[in-house]
Amino acid sequence: MSVMGQDIFDYVQKECRAAKEASVLVAQASKYQKVKALEEIARSLREHSDEIIAENARDIAAAEANGMKTSMVDRLRLDHARINA
């Protein structure tokens, strides 16, 4: 595997381990804790929506440049309305 490929593999493997560990914590959390966590995630998404939309525009441009179908590109497209939905 190439160096870049190995870096990606290591990164994905690390993130998967972290997700598995987090899933255990979420499973043990109370309903109240889960609701509060989701509210905080939603608040953070709204707070950073301009940055998210700017990065998404770059992703959309790359998808279009690589010939992704319009219907798929639309599923990727973010705007304030979609973030706030």
Backbone atoms as SQL, in Angstrom:
CREATE TABLE atoms (id INTEGER PRIMARY KEY, chain TEXT, resi INTEGER, resn TEXT, atom TEXT, x REAL, y REAL, z REAL);
INSERT INTO atoms VALUES
  (1, 'A', 1, 'MET', 'N', 0.857, -1.184, 0.000),
  (2, 'A', 1, 'MET', 'CA', 0.000, 0.000, 0.000),
  (3, 'A', 1, 'MET', 'C', 0.893, 1.234, 0.000),
  (4, 'A', 2, 'SER', 'N', 0.509, 2.248, -0.745),
  (5, 'A', 2, 'SER', 'CA', 1.305, 3.471, -0.811),
  (6, 'A', 2, 'SER', 'C', 1.278, 4.201, 0.525),
  (7, 'A', 3, 'VAL', 'N', 2.208, 5.131, 0.669),
  (8, 'A', 3, 'VAL', 'CA', 2.253, 5.912, 1.913),
  (9, 'A', 3, 'VAL', 'C', 0.935, 6.645, 2.114),
  (10, 'A', 4, 'MET', 'N', 0.455, 7.296, 1.063),
  (11, 'A', 4, 'MET', 'CA', -0.810, 8.017, 1.186),
  (12, 'A', 4, 'MET', 'C', -1.941, 7.038, 1.498),
  (13, 'A', 5, 'GLY', 'N', -1.944, 5.892, 0.809),
  (14, 'A', 5, 'GLY', 'CA', -2.961, 4.887, 1.063),
  (15, 'A', 5, 'GLY', 'C', -2.906, 4.376, 2.484),
  (16, 'A', 6, 'GLN', 'N', -1.713, 4.164, 2.998),
  (17, 'A', 6, 'GLN', 'CA', -1.555, 3.699, 4.377),
  (18, 'A', 6, 'GLN', 'C', -2.026, 4.769, 5.351),
  (19, 'A', 7, 'ASP', 'N', -1.707, 6.021, 5.065),
  (20, 'A', 7, 'ASP', 'CA', -2.168, 7.117, 5.922),
  (21, 'A', 7, 'ASP', 'C', -3.689, 7.149, 5.992),
  (22, 'A', 8, 'ILE', 'N', -4.331, 6.983, 4.854),
  (23, 'A', 8, 'ILE', 'CA', -5.792, 6.991, 4.810),
  (24, 'A', 8, 'ILE', 'C', -6.335, 5.786, 5.571),
  (25, 'A', 9, 'PHE', 'N', -5.751, 4.624, 5.335),
  (26, 'A', 9, 'PHE', 'CA', -6.176, 3.409, 6.028),
  (27, 'A', 9, 'PHE', 'C', -6.053, 3.580, 7.536),
  (28, 'A', 10, 'ASP', 'N', -4.898, 4.101, 7.989),
  (29, 'A', 10, 'ASP', 'CA', -4.680, 4.308, 9.428),
  (30, 'A', 10, 'ASP', 'C', -5.695, 5.293, 9.998),
  (31, 'A', 11, 'TYR', 'N', -5.945, 6.362, 9.257),
  (32, 'A', 11, 'TYR', 'CA', -6.907, 7.374, 9.698),
  (33, 'A', 11, 'TYR', 'C', -8.303, 6.767, 9.838),
  (34, 'A', 12, 'VAL', 'N', -8.730, 6.031, 8.817),
  (35, 'A', 12, 'VAL', 'CA', -10.064, 5.434, 8.849),
  (36, 'A', 12, 'VAL', 'C', -10.159, 4.409, 9.977),
  (37, 'A', 13, 'GLN', 'N', -9.125, 3.628, 10.144),
  (38, 'A', 13, 'GLN', 'CA', -9.125, 2.635, 11.216),
  (39, 'A', 13, 'GLN', 'C', -9.235, 3.308, 12.586),
  (40, 'A', 14, 'LYS', 'N', -8.488, 4.396, 12.779),
  (41, 'A', 14, 'LYS', 'CA', -8.528, 5.143, 14.040),
  (42, 'A', 14, 'LYS', 'C', -9.926, 5.716, 14.282),
  (43, 'A', 15, 'GLU', 'N', -10.521, 6.290, 13.249),
  (44, 'A', 15, 'GLU', 'CA', -11.853, 6.886, 13.387),
  (45, 'A', 15, 'GLU', 'C', -12.910, 5.813, 13.662),
  (46, 'A', 16, 'CYS', 'N', -12.757, 4.653, 13.055),
  (47, 'A', 16, 'CYS', 'CA', -13.700, 3.553, 13.311),
  (48, 'A', 16, 'CYS', 'C', -13.612, 3.077, 14.755),
  (49, 'A', 17, 'ARG', 'N', -12.397, 2.982, 15.276),
  (50, 'A', 17, 'ARG', 'CA', -12.244, 2.585, 16.685),
  (51, 'A', 17, 'ARG', 'C', -12.891, 3.615, 17.601),
  (52, 'A', 18, 'ALA', 'N', -12.682, 4.895, 17.293),
  (53, 'A', 18, 'ALA', 'CA', -13.276, 5.955, 18.110),
  (54, 'A', 18, 'ALA', 'C', -14.804, 5.902, 18.044),
  (55, 'A', 19, 'ALA', 'N', -15.348, 5.637, 16.866),
  (56, 'A', 19, 'ALA', 'CA', -16.806, 5.544, 16.716),
  (57, 'A', 19, 'ALA', 'C', -17.363, 4.379, 17.525),
  (58, 'A', 20, 'LYS', 'N', -16.658, 3.272, 17.515),
  (59, 'A', 20, 'LYS', 'CA', -17.114, 2.107, 18.280),
  (60, 'A', 20, 'LYS', 'C', -17.109, 2.429, 19.776),
  (61, 'A', 21, 'GLU', 'N', -16.057, 3.078, 20.247),
  (62, 'A', 21, 'GLU', 'CA', -16.000, 3.463, 21.662),
  (63, 'A', 21, 'GLU', 'C', -17.120, 4.435, 22.001),
  (64, 'A', 22, 'ALA', 'N', -17.376, 5.382, 21.102),
  (65, 'A', 22, 'ALA', 'CA', -18.437, 6.355, 21.341),
  (66, 'A', 22, 'ALA', 'C', -19.802, 5.681, 21.365),
  (67, 'A', 23, 'SER', 'N', -19.980, 4.653, 20.534),
  (68, 'A', 23, 'SER', 'CA', -21.276, 3.974, 20.490),
  (69, 'A', 23, 'SER', 'C', -21.607, 3.322, 21.832),
  (70, 'A', 24, 'VAL', 'N', -20.593, 2.869, 22.530),
  (71, 'A', 24, 'VAL', 'CA', -20.813, 2.273, 23.852),
  (72, 'A', 24, 'VAL', 'C', -21.300, 3.341, 24.826),
  (73, 'A', 25, 'LEU', 'N', -20.676, 4.503, 24.776),
  (74, 'A', 25, 'LEU', 'CA', -21.094, 5.601, 25.658),
  (75, 'A', 25, 'LEU', 'C', -22.510, 6.059, 25.340),
  (76, 'A', 26, 'VAL', 'N', -22.819, 6.177, 24.060),
  (77, 'A', 26, 'VAL', 'CA', -24.159, 6.613, 23.664),
  (78, 'A', 26, 'VAL', 'C', -25.196, 5.591, 24.102),
  (79, 'A', 27, 'ALA', 'N', -24.883, 4.324, 23.964),
  (80, 'A', 27, 'ALA', 'CA', -25.823, 3.267, 24.367),
  (81, 'A', 27, 'ALA', 'C', -26.125, 3.327, 25.859),
  (82, 'A', 28, 'GLN', 'N', -25.161, 3.777, 26.650),
  (83, 'A', 28, 'GLN', 'CA', -25.329, 3.847, 28.099),
  (84, 'A', 28, 'GLN', 'C', -25.935, 5.177, 28.568),
  (85, 'A', 29, 'ALA', 'N', -26.011, 6.134, 27.684),
  (86, 'A', 29, 'ALA', 'CA', -26.513, 7.462, 28.054),
  (87, 'A', 29, 'ALA', 'C', -28.025, 7.431, 28.261),
  (88, 'A', 30, 'SER', 'N', -28.467, 8.312, 29.119),
  (89, 'A', 30, 'SER', 'CA', -29.908, 8.437, 29.352),
  (90, 'A', 30, 'SER', 'C', -30.547, 9.172, 28.175),
  (91, 'A', 31, 'LYS', 'N', -31.872, 9.093, 28.100),
  (92, 'A', 31, 'LYS', 'CA', -32.596, 9.818, 27.054),
  (93, 'A', 31, 'LYS', 'C', -32.286, 11.310, 27.142),
  (94, 'A', 32, 'TYR', 'N', -32.274, 11.844, 28.345),
  (95, 'A', 32, 'TYR', 'CA', -31.978, 13.258, 28.561),
  (96, 'A', 32, 'TYR', 'C', -30.591, 13.608, 28.009),
  (97, 'A', 33, 'GLN', 'N', -29.593, 12.778, 28.303),
  (98, 'A', 33, 'GLN', 'CA', -28.240, 13.036, 27.826),
  (99, 'A', 33, 'GLN', 'C', -28.167, 12.987, 26.303),
  (100, 'A', 34, 'LYS', 'N', -28.884, 12.055, 25.704),
  (101, 'A', 34, 'LYS', 'CA', -28.894, 11.946, 24.242),
  (102, 'A', 34, 'LYS', 'C', -29.539, 13.170, 23.608),
  (103, 'A', 35, 'VAL', 'N', -30.654, 13.607, 24.177),
  (104, 'A', 35, 'VAL', 'CA', -31.339, 14.790, 23.653),
  (105, 'A', 35, 'VAL', 'C', -30.438, 16.015, 23.775),
  (106, 'A', 36, 'LYS', 'N', -29.798, 16.180, 24.926),
  (107, 'A', 36, 'LYS', 'CA', -28.906, 17.321, 25.132),
  (108, 'A', 36, 'LYS', 'C', -27.733, 17.282, 24.158),
  (109, 'A', 37, 'ALA', 'N', -27.185, 16.106, 23.921),
  (110, 'A', 37, 'ALA', 'CA', -26.070, 15.972, 22.978),
  (111, 'A', 37, 'ALA', 'C', -26.517, 16.348, 21.570),
  (112, 'A', 38, 'LEU', 'N', -27.694, 15.883, 21.152),
  (113, 'A', 38, 'LEU', 'CA', -28.203, 16.218, 19.822),
  (114, 'A', 38, 'LEU', 'C', -28.481, 17.710, 19.692),
  (115, 'A', 39, 'GLU', 'N', -28.999, 18.318, 20.756),
  (116, 'A', 39, 'GLU', 'CA', -29.238, 19.765, 20.733),
  (117, 'A', 39, 'GLU', 'C', -27.924, 20.523, 20.584),
  (118, 'A', 40, 'GLU', 'N', -26.884, 20.071, 21.253),
  (119, 'A', 40, 'GLU', 'CA', -25.576, 20.727, 21.167),
  (120, 'A', 40, 'GLU', 'C', -24.971, 20.546, 19.777),
  (121, 'A', 41, 'ILE', 'N', -25.126, 19.374, 19.203),
  (122, 'A', 41, 'ILE', 'CA', -24.631, 19.134, 17.843),
  (123, 'A', 41, 'ILE', 'C', -25.352, 20.052, 16.859),
  (124, 'A', 42, 'ALA', 'N', -26.670, 20.151, 16.997),
  (125, 'A', 42, 'ALA', 'CA', -27.456, 21.027, 16.114),
  (126, 'A', 42, 'ALA', 'C', -27.034, 22.487, 16.275),
  (127, 'A', 43, 'ARG', 'N', -26.815, 22.914, 17.506),
  (128, 'A', 43, 'ARG', 'CA', -26.379, 24.289, 17.752),
  (129, 'A', 43, 'ARG', 'C', -25.034, 24.546, 17.086),
  (130, 'A', 44, 'SER', 'N', -24.120, 23.600, 17.219),
  (131, 'A', 44, 'SER', 'CA', -22.793, 23.754, 16.636),
  (132, 'A', 44, 'SER', 'C', -22.858, 23.796, 15.107),
  (133, 'A', 45, 'LEU', 'N', -23.711, 22.970, 14.530),
  (134, 'A', 45, 'LEU', 'CA', -23.875, 22.993, 13.070),
  (135, 'A', 45, 'LEU', 'C', -24.389, 24.359, 12.612),
  (136, 'A', 46, 'ARG', 'N', -25.383, 24.895, 13.322),
  (137, 'A', 46, 'ARG', 'CA', -25.917, 26.213, 12.957),
  (138, 'A', 46, 'ARG', 'C', -24.846, 27.288, 13.141),
  (139, 'A', 47, 'GLU', 'N', -24.113, 27.214, 14.235),
  (140, 'A', 47, 'GLU', 'CA', -23.084, 28.203, 14.542),
  (141, 'A', 47, 'GLU', 'C', -21.984, 28.222, 13.485),
  (142, 'A', 48, 'HIS', 'N', -21.670, 27.078, 12.925),
  (143, 'A', 48, 'HIS', 'CA', -20.581, 26.960, 11.952),
  (144, 'A', 48, 'HIS', 'C', -21.099, 26.783, 10.526),
  (145, 'A', 49, 'SER', 'N', -22.359, 27.126, 10.294),
  (146, 'A', 49, 'SER', 'CA', -22.971, 26.853, 8.993),
  (147, 'A', 49, 'SER', 'C', -22.269, 27.571, 7.838),
  (148, 'A', 50, 'ASP', 'N', -21.796, 28.790, 8.042),
  (149, 'A', 50, 'ASP', 'CA', -21.107, 29.487, 6.947),
  (150, 'A', 50, 'ASP', 'C', -19.852, 28.727, 6.529),
  (151, 'A', 51, 'GLU', 'N', -19.088, 28.243, 7.491),
  (152, 'A', 51, 'GLU', 'CA', -17.875, 27.469, 7.192),
  (153, 'A', 51, 'GLU', 'C', -18.233, 26.144, 6.511),
  (154, 'A', 52, 'ILE', 'N', -19.264, 25.496, 7.011),
  (155, 'A', 52, 'ILE', 'CA', -19.695, 24.215, 6.455),
  (156, 'A', 52, 'ILE', 'C', -20.140, 24.396, 5.014),
  (157, 'A', 53, 'ILE', 'N', -20.915, 25.436, 4.747),
  (158, 'A', 53, 'ILE', 'CA', -21.410, 25.694, 3.398),
  (159, 'A', 53, 'ILE', 'C', -20.262, 26.032, 2.451),
  (160, 'A', 54, 'ALA', 'N', -19.287, 26.793, 2.914),
  (161, 'A', 54, 'ALA', 'CA', -18.130, 27.126, 2.073),
  (162, 'A', 54, 'ALA', 'C', -17.355, 25.865, 1.690),
  (163, 'A', 55, 'GLU', 'N', -17.124, 24.989, 2.641),
  (164, 'A', 55, 'GLU', 'CA', -16.417, 23.734, 2.346),
  (165, 'A', 55, 'GLU', 'C', -17.266, 22.834, 1.457),
  (166, 'A', 56, 'ASN', 'N', -18.567, 22.833, 1.694),
  (167, 'A', 56, 'ASN', 'CA', -19.466, 22.033, 0.873),
  (168, 'A', 56, 'ASN', 'C', -19.433, 22.507, -0.576),
  (169, 'A', 57, 'ALA', 'N', -19.314, 23.822, -0.790),
  (170, 'A', 57, 'ALA', 'CA', -19.243, 24.355, -2.155),
  (171, 'A', 57, 'ALA', 'C', -18.029, 23.793, -2.884),
  (172, 'A', 58, 'ARG', 'N', -16.926, 23.630, -2.170),
  (173, 'A', 58, 'ARG', 'CA', -15.730, 23.032, -2.776),
  (174, 'A', 58, 'ARG', 'C', -15.989, 21.578, -3.137),
  (175, 'A', 59, 'ASP', 'N', -16.657, 20.850, -2.253),
  (176, 'A', 59, 'ASP', 'CA', -16.996, 19.452, -2.527),
  (177, 'A', 59, 'ASP', 'C', -17.935, 19.342, -3.733),
  (178, 'A', 60, 'ILE', 'N', -18.900, 20.232, -3.804),
  (179, 'A', 60, 'ILE', 'CA', -19.855, 20.232, -4.911),
  (180, 'A', 60, 'ILE', 'C', -19.128, 20.500, -6.226),
  (181, 'A', 61, 'ALA', 'N', -18.233, 21.474, -6.228),
  (182, 'A', 61, 'ALA', 'CA', -17.473, 21.786, -7.444),
  (183, 'A', 61, 'ALA', 'C', -16.652, 20.580, -7.893),
  (184, 'A', 62, 'ALA', 'N', -16.027, 19.899, -6.952),
  (185, 'A', 62, 'ALA', 'CA', -15.233, 18.713, -7.293),
  (186, 'A', 62, 'ALA', 'C', -16.132, 17.599, -7.823),
  (187, 'A', 63, 'ALA', 'N', -17.282, 17.414, -7.209),
  (188, 'A', 63, 'ALA', 'CA', -18.214, 16.378, -7.666),
  (189, 'A', 63, 'ALA', 'C', -18.672, 16.664, -9.087),
  (190, 'A', 64, 'GLU', 'N', -19.011, 17.909, -9.357),
  (191, 'A', 64, 'GLU', 'CA', -19.445, 18.285, -10.703),
  (192, 'A', 64, 'GLU', 'C', -18.308, 18.128, -11.707),
  (193, 'A', 65, 'ALA', 'N', -17.113, 18.528, -11.320),
  (194, 'A', 65, 'ALA', 'CA', -15.951, 18.407, -12.209),
  (195, 'A', 65, 'ALA', 'C', -15.633, 16.954, -12.530),
  (196, 'A', 66, 'ASN', 'N', -15.971, 16.056, -11.608),
  (197, 'A', 66, 'ASN', 'CA', -15.717, 14.632, -11.807),
  (198, 'A', 66, 'ASN', 'C', -16.896, 13.908, -12.450),
  (199, 'A', 67, 'GLY', 'N', -17.894, 14.679, -12.882),
  (200, 'A', 67, 'GLY', 'CA', -19.005, 14.102, -13.631),
  (201, 'A', 67, 'GLY', 'C', -20.070, 13.404, -12.814),
  (202, 'A', 68, 'MET', 'N', -20.177, 13.735, -11.545),
  (203, 'A', 68, 'MET', 'CA', -21.222, 13.117, -10.727),
  (204, 'A', 68, 'MET', 'C', -22.590, 13.555, -11.244),
  (205, 'A', 69, 'LYS', 'N', -23.534, 12.639, -11.218),
  (206, 'A', 69, 'LYS', 'CA', -24.892, 12.938, -11.680),
  (207, 'A', 69, 'LYS', 'C', -25.476, 14.093, -10.884),
  (208, 'A', 70, 'THR', 'N', -26.268, 14.904, -11.561),
  (209, 'A', 70, 'THR', 'CA', -26.889, 16.070, -10.936),
  (210, 'A', 70, 'THR', 'C', -27.715, 15.682, -9.717),
  (211, 'A', 71, 'SER', 'N', -28.432, 14.566, -9.810),
  (212, 'A', 71, 'SER', 'CA', -29.273, 14.137, -8.682),
  (213, 'A', 71, 'SER', 'C', -28.426, 13.798, -7.461),
  (214, 'A', 72, 'MET', 'N', -27.254, 13.229, -7.667),
  (215, 'A', 72, 'MET', 'CA', -26.362, 12.912, -6.548),
  (216, 'A', 72, 'MET', 'C', -25.745, 14.186, -5.973),
  (217, 'A', 73, 'VAL', 'N', -25.367, 15.106, -6.853),
  (218, 'A', 73, 'VAL', 'CA', -24.795, 16.374, -6.400),
  (219, 'A', 73, 'VAL', 'C', -25.801, 17.111, -5.528),
  (220, 'A', 74, 'ASP', 'N', -27.064, 17.088, -5.941),
  (221, 'A', 74, 'ASP', 'CA', -28.087, 17.778, -5.154),
  (222, 'A', 74, 'ASP', 'C', -28.211, 17.184, -3.762),
  (223, 'A', 75, 'ARG', 'N', -28.020, 15.892, -3.628),
  (224, 'A', 75, 'ARG', 'CA', -28.089, 15.260, -2.303),
  (225, 'A', 75, 'ARG', 'C', -26.949, 15.710, -1.406),
  (226, 'A', 76, 'LEU', 'N', -25.832, 16.082, -2.025),
  (227, 'A', 76, 'LEU', 'CA', -24.676, 16.541, -1.256),
  (228, 'A', 76, 'LEU', 'C', -24.761, 18.022, -0.885),
  (229, 'A', 77, 'ARG', 'N', -25.526, 18.783, -1.670),
  (230, 'A', 77, 'ARG', 'CA', -25.547, 20.243, -1.534),
  (231, 'A', 77, 'ARG', 'C', -26.165, 20.676, -0.209),
  (232, 'A', 78, 'LEU', 'N', -25.442, 21.540, 0.497),
  (233, 'A', 78, 'LEU', 'CA', -25.936, 22.108, 1.750),
  (234, 'A', 78, 'LEU', 'C', -26.190, 23.601, 1.595),
  (235, 'A', 79, 'ASP', 'N', -27.186, 24.081, 2.271),
  (236, 'A', 79, 'ASP', 'CA', -27.451, 25.513, 2.384),
  (237, 'A', 79, 'ASP', 'C', -28.018, 25.741, 3.781),
  (238, 'A', 80, 'HIS', 'N', -28.285, 26.982, 4.111),
  (239, 'A', 80, 'HIS', 'CA', -28.772, 27.283, 5.467),
  (240, 'A', 80, 'HIS', 'C', -30.094, 26.576, 5.756),
  (241, 'A', 81, 'ALA', 'N', -30.957, 26.496, 4.771),
  (242, 'A', 81, 'ALA', 'CA', -32.260, 25.845, 4.995),
  (243, 'A', 81, 'ALA', 'C', -32.069, 24.374, 5.331),
  (244, 'A', 82, 'ARG', 'N', -31.184, 23.701, 4.623),
  (245, 'A', 82, 'ARG', 'CA', -30.969, 22.276, 4.898),
  (246, 'A', 82, 'ARG', 'C', -30.293, 22.065, 6.251),
  (247, 'A', 83, 'ILE', 'N', -29.384, 22.918, 6.591),
  (248, 'A', 83, 'ILE', 'CA', -28.715, 22.783, 7.883),
  (249, 'A', 83, 'ILE', 'C', -29.698, 23.053, 9.025),
  (250, 'A', 84, 'ASN', 'N', -30.582, 24.005, 8.839),
  (251, 'A', 84, 'ASN', 'CA', -31.531, 24.370, 9.889),
  (252, 'A', 84, 'ASN', 'C', -32.776, 23.481, 9.934),
  (253, 'A', 85, 'ALA', 'N', -32.917, 22.591, 8.977),
  (254, 'A', 85, 'ALA', 'CA', -34.119, 21.735, 8.917),
  (255, 'A', 85, 'ALA', 'C', -34.132, 20.743, 10.070);
